[in-house]
Amino acid sequence: MRKLLLALMPLVLAPSAAFAQKEIPKAQGFDQCPAGYVNTLGTTCVSPVYYEVAPTNGDACQAGWMNIGAGYCKKKKGPLGVL
């Protein structure tokens, strides 16, 4: 059992998707938070749900991603590509 736990440890400690986060920094030039996130009245936004998000950096969202405002795109998921 111990060997199994030690073998699985790197998987648990490895970071998941690079931008799947509950807390994200506000994008540069934005005072609001993207859809699904709540303003902490500081420099971050938080969400009760893990979303895979990426900053837009002023560009359009890539295929398979949707704009959620405030300088961020969210990866589409689910059969309808919405949630």
PyMOL commands that set and color helices and strands:
alter all, ss='L'
color gray80, all
select helices_A, chain A and resi 2-13
alter helices_A, ss='H'
color red, helices_A
select strands_A, chain A and resi 20-25+38-39+44-55+65-69+72-75
alter strands_A, ss='S'
color yellow, strands_A
deselect
rebuild
show_as cartoon
